[in-house]
Amino acid sequence: MTTRLKCHPGIGSPVTGQALVADDNFSARYDLDRINGVFSRPQHILVGQSYVDKILVLNTAKGGVASAWMLHEMKSRGVAPKAILFNTANTILAQGAALADMTMCDRFVDGDITRLIQTGDQLHVDPDNGVVTLIDPD
Amino acid sequence: MKLTELEQAMLAGEMGVPKRWAMDHMCKVGRMFDAADMVPVSQVHMMADPESVGEAGVAFLEHLADHPDHQRRVAVPMITDPRGVDLNYYSPLGQSEEMANLDRRTIAACSRMGILMTNTCINYQTIMPPVKGDHLAFGDTGVVIYCNSVLGARSNFEGGPSALAAGLTGRTPRYGLHLDENRIATKRYVVHQQPKGLTDWGVLGGVIGRLAGSYWEVPVIEGITVTPTSDQLKHLGAAMASFGSTPLFHLVGITPEAPTLEAVGGTALTARDITRADLVGLRSGFGGKGDKVDVVVFAAPQLSLIEMQQVADLIQGRHIHKNTALIVCTSPAVYADARRLGLVALIEDCGGKVLEGTCFYNQYAREIGEANGWKRLLSNSTKIVNILGGYGYEPALADMEECIESAIAGEIV
């Protein structure tokens, strides 16, 4: 059975990939080792885990305006997540996604997205229509 | 989004590639935040330090700057946030020629677009302070929260790309803090201990930012009975934005949109007291009396001329410890004045270093820490101690006087 989660229309192209989920927040500047593509801030729930080509599912965006450039820089080197889903994005991450052409959605109608999706789930994200589909492994 | 004829022409590419990119970028962002249309802006401030822009971002800027002058030139006055490298002083900090070259290329590309390289996060004190109701596209969270809250201007947090898009077109999508409905209070706090020095104001900002906790919350603060200075509100706002991604606050009876609690819709909100325990709790996370200190930093935000004099007055005629560095960051405009007035010499004769046009945390803080063996960092900035833990430092917080005494003693006094 597939599950469809409705959200606000987002940014970027449709993508399919594997979820990496945490009830935590996101700052490209302070949470990541951007060279090696892993979460590096010791206090982050995902510390040590690779975000490369994953669909990140997190609570909200934190930190300063630097993240807007950084998504573009990360994607140019191929060391970037495929998409980011937030409960609530902020303006900077949305602007960064627009420059980087990275897929980003937020404001899910069914509740806390970090509980509705689990790490390892296969997802299809359709930002234009504001729909995230959990793909049945069978 | 509803676009004017001029905006549609820009989007169609009739005014060149840079403006077409800019309109397309702003339409994507505007759609995500349900903007009905664009709003003209009077000035733009862009964050573009090389550490965050990277090789890809610099190449992007150069690509835009390679277009004919009438296509690449910004449409409204546009200024910049601190650089990542003080080009007069980078090798001694352990910064590489590669870092300096990225900065030089950024400066060259921005200058060709007509961007004024002010390299400051205190433009509201030094360049052209916005006025109430002024629509802006400003980068740097500390700049935005100050201009929204203290001056009553209207800006979202604009990352570098969106600020650039606003500069090229002279407008920004009308969403978030450009709209009246997003400027009313959503959280209400009551202060009982009056802040005294800059650090007290920063700590209060940090506590409220952490409690408010989102870009979409607007704190209204009651109970302040003193009239703060611009520098104090600078530290309050910078810390609040850093801890909470908060872009706007109201101080009842002080900031222009909150002559009363009612004026910002605060009366129906449940009041949360800010207790002594809240303030002590935040400070105690950044303690460390008796610990060795590797570097004392005054930055984040850059120092005003008044703060430069305060530092110089406290340190003049003394010498900092041989195992401790003292770094002071200010804007090129303040630097020129401070140099003319002898303040730079007073600080540097004591063994400190004043950097021009940078801010410590966005000048490759991790790399310069590693190059110089700096781990234990002491500052009077609540913002900087919050963010540098993510860059491998063990940050501690103290008032300006204690920071100076610690720099001289080589340990936190």
Interface residues (C-beta under 8 A of the other chain):
Chain A: H8 P9 G10 I11 S27 R29 Y30 D31 R41 T60 A61 K62 G63 G64 V65 A66 S67 A68 W69 M70 H72 E73 K75 S76 R77 T88 A89 N90 T91 I92 A94 Q95 G96 A98 L99 M104
Chain B: H25 K28 V29 R31 M32 F33 M47 A48 D49 E51 S52 V53 G54 E55 A56 G57 F60 D81 G139 D140 T141 N156 F157 E158 G159 G160 P161 S162 G176 S214 Y215 W216 A241 S242 S245 N362 I387 G389 G390 Y391
